[in-house]
Amino acid sequence: MASAIPMPVVSNAQILSPQSNSQVSRKHPPFPIPRKESPYAWAKRAEYIEKDLAKAEYYYKEAIARGERVVSAIKDLAGVLHQQGKTQQACELLEMYRPLFLNKEASYNNLLSSLQKQLNPTGSSLNKNIKVSGLPHSADCEFVRQLFSNDLRIKEVEIESEGVAVLKFSSHSAARKTVDTYKEKEGVYILEWVSVNGEVSGPVTIRKKSNVFSFFSNGEESCEVPEYQDFSYFSRLPNVEFEDYIEEILNYSILSYVKAHDLQTLV
């Protein structure tokens, strides 16, 4: 059996104040996270609102230890570990709790297999960064983030030179989902895929979106309600294949589909 996963270093102040208002981004409205005051809810707040992955990791482990939504907390913890570059630990975590997934063996195996593949990424999964060119010379990191209606998956924005910025993500899937929220018209700025090796691999395709919106349409005018998603509220995006299964699980959530002003109605 794999060894126990080490607990992250979290300060007493963070533990005693699960929701630190000073850390919550004022840019985004409240998210549909559990209202209950518990480790699992604190972990969700840390991950999605405060964007403090170490703190989220701590509270997901607390939730597991206390028996709160254990299976969900394990999957969420695996995702948080992966986002922090601790993919090996995420694999060990899933191996350690394998008996809890006997009723979901297929999805468990897919998740673990995908994580293991991320230890040695190949193909498009190497394209985890996006280069944006043609920006105003005065553009800063905040300007670049505002090009997207949902910038939560952007780990870092690096201004490479005047008019050029590089957006860094935890995976190709996270980058692709961020591109899907791009607000500018195609051609205003140049978006290109950049591999983890720093090589430009090609242009980023901007998919056209419909103005029609519903909880199950994914922006399409007609769509069947999904009959299966044990980790999602919504159907899959059309014509999209994910090489990074863990990011598919993490990112197929209500936050991926609801526009900022619609979130107010969900909490």
N, C-alpha and C positions, 0 to 999 in steps of 0.2 A: 504493500500500500504506500502511496506517495506520502511524503512527509508533510506535516502541518504547514499551512501557508502563513508566513510571518505577518503580524499586524503592522500597519503603517504607523509612522510617528505622527501623532496628532496632539497638539497642545491642549492643556487643561481648559484654556479659554474656549477653544473650539468645541470641546466635548460638552462643556457646561452651557454653551450657547449654540444649539444646533442650527438655528437660523439667524445668522449674523446679518443684520440689515445693511451694514457697511459693505458687505461682500456681494449683496444681491444687485444684479445689473438693473439699472433704472430704465434701460432701453427697451426691455421686454416686459409684457404684461404677465400676470400670474399664470402659472402652468397648471394643467390638470393633474395634480399629484395628490396622494392621499392626505386627507385633512387630519387624520388621526396623529396624535403626538406619540410617535414610536420610532425605533431605530430605522425601520424600513422607510417611513415617511421622511425622516431626516436625511437618509441616504439619497432619496429622490431629489430633495431640495438641494442638497450639496451638489449632485451631479448636474441637474438641469438649470437651476437658478443661480447658485453660487459658482458653478463650474469649478468646484474644488474636488478633483477626482480622488485625492488622498483621503479627504474627509468622507466622501461617498463610500470608498473602499472600507473604511473603518466601520461605518454604520451598517453596511450590508453584512459584514461579518458579525456585528452585534445582533442583527436580525436573525441570522442563521443560528447563532448560539442560543438565542431565546426562543427559537422555534416559530418565528413569525414569517409567514409566506416563504418558507424555506426554499422550495423549488425555484420560485421567481427570483428570490434573492441570490441564489447560486448563479443563475443565468445572468442576472444583472451584474453581479460581482465579476464574473468571467469577462463580461464586456468592458467593465471599468479597468480591470487589469490589462486587458488587451490595448485599450486606449492609452494606457500609461507605458506601453512598450514591455509589459510583463506577460507576454503571451505564453511563455513556458509555464509560469505560475498558473495562468488561466487553465492550461491543459491539465496540470497536476490537480487543480481544484476539481475539475469535472471528473477526473479519474477517481478521486477520493470519494465523491458522492454518486458514483455510477449506480449503486443499488436504488437510489431514489427515482431513477429515470426508467425503471423497467417497463412502465406502461407507455413510455414515449421513446422507445429504443431507437426508432428510425431517426427522429428529429435530433435526439441526443448524439447519435453517431455522426450525423451530418455536421452538427455544431462542432464536435470535437475534431472531426476530420478537417474542417475548414480552419480551425485554429492551428492545428498542426501544420497545415499547408502554409499558414502565414509565417511560420518560423523560417521558411525559405521561399518567399514570394516570387512568382514568375508572371510573365504576360502582362496584361493590363493592370493587374494588382500592384505592379511596381509604380504605376503612375498615381502617386499619392499627393502631388502638388500641382498647382495651377499658376501659370505666369500670366499676368495681366499687363498688357502694353498699351501705349497711347493715352495714358492718363494725364490729366493736367499736371504741370510741373509742381504745383503746390499740394498735390494729393498726399494725404497722410494715411495712416493705418485705419482710422475711423472712416475716412472717405471711402476707402476700398471696401470695408465691411458693409457700408450702407448701399453698395451695389447689389446686395442680396437681401431679400426679405427675411431670410432665416440664416443667420451667420453663426449659429450655435456650434456647428461642427468644425468651424475654422479654429485650429489650434494656435496658429500664429500667422501674422502678416508681416512680411519683411520687405521694406522698401529697398529694392536692389539698386536703383538709380532713378534719376528724374524721369517720371512718366512710366516707370516699370515697378511692379510689385509681384511678390511670390506668396501665394497662399499655401499654407501647409496643413495637411489633414492626417488623421490616424489611419485612413485607408482610402482606396480608390472609390469605394462605395460612398463614403462620407463626402468625398469631393464631388461625386456625381450628383448626389442629392442636393448639395449646396448650389451647384450650377443650375439645377432645376428651379431655383428661386431667384435666378438672375433677373433684375428689374429693367435693365437697359435694353434697347433694341439691338438686334444682331448687327454687328459692324461698327457700333459706336466705339468699342474697345476691342482689342485682340486678346482672346483667351486661348492659351495653349497648355497641353499636358506636359508636366515635367516629372521625370522619374526620380526615384529616391537617389539615383546617382547624379542628378543634376542635368540630365540630358533632356532636351525638348523633343518630345516624341510625336507631336502632331497637334492639329487644332482641336479645340473643344467644340462639340456640336451643341448648339442651343436648341432644345426642343420647344416647338410652339405649344402654347397652352390655350385651352378653352376658358372662357369666362364663366362657364357653367360650373357650379360647385355643389356637391352634396357629400354626405359622409361616406358614401360607398361608390361614388363615380370616379374618384381620382381626377376630377376636372373634365371628364368625358361626358358627352350628352346622354350616352346610354351605357349601362354597365350592370352586369348581374351581381347580386349581393353574394359575397364569398361564402361558401359553405364550410370552409375550413381555414382557420388561422389560429393556432393555439398560442401565438405570441403577438397577434396583431388585431387591431380593431377593423382594419380595412383590407380591401383586395390589393393585389400586387399591381405595381406600375406596369403598363403595357410595354412590351418589347424591351424589357430590361432584364439582363442576366447578371446575377451577382456572383463574383468569384469569392467575395469575402462574406461568408454566411453569418458570421457573428455580427457584422455591421448591418446586415439585412434584418436580423432580429432586433438589434438595438434601435434601428432607425425607422422600421415600419411601425410607427406609433402615431398617436393623434397629432403630435407636433410636426410630423412630416407633411400633413395635409391641410391643417387649419391655418388660415391667414392670421396675422397678429391680432387684428381687431375682432376676429371670431372667437379667440380664446376666452374673452371676457364672459361669453355665454356658457362656458363649459365648467366654470368653477363657482 
